[in-house]
Amino acid sequence: MISTVTISTITTVTTIAAMGLTAVISVAAVVVLILFLTTKELASTSQSSSPKLIAKFLSIGILPLVMAFVTIVAIKIAEVLA
């Protein structure tokens, strides 16, 4: 009986900690996406070649972050509807 309660408590604490870590990673990914998009927009308006090169390199990181953002939004919608 005691071991069952202990195992259940540990599983619950682990789940809560994992959900907290997931939330932190999700927020970090969204913040990085916003920073990348803002930097790319500002760099692409410049006439110099160096900022345009930066904007080109930022495009590489934006696509995976957009896919992560869409996944986060889809999961949150599924949580609300379920």
JOHUKA-V453548 format. One record per backbone hydrogen bond with DSSP energy under -1.0 kcal/mol. CO is the residue of the C=O (numbers start at 1). NH is the residue of the N-H. Records with the same first field share a line. If there is no record, write none. Layout:
BEGIN
CO->NH ; NH
END
This chain:
BEGIN
1->5
2->6
3->7
4->8
5->9
6->10
7->11
8->12
9->13
10->14
11->15
12->16
13->17
14->18
15->19
16->20
17->21
18->22
19->23
20->24
21->25
22->26
23->27
24->28
25->29
26->30
27->31
28->32
29->33
30->34
31->35
32->36
33->37
34->38
35->39
36->40
37->41
38->42
39->43
40->44
49->53
50->54
51->55
52->56
53->57
54->58
55->59
58->62
59->63
61->65
62->66
63->67
64->68
65->69
66->70
67->71
68->72
69->73
70->74
71->75
72->76
73->77
74->78
75->79
76->80
77->81
78->82
END
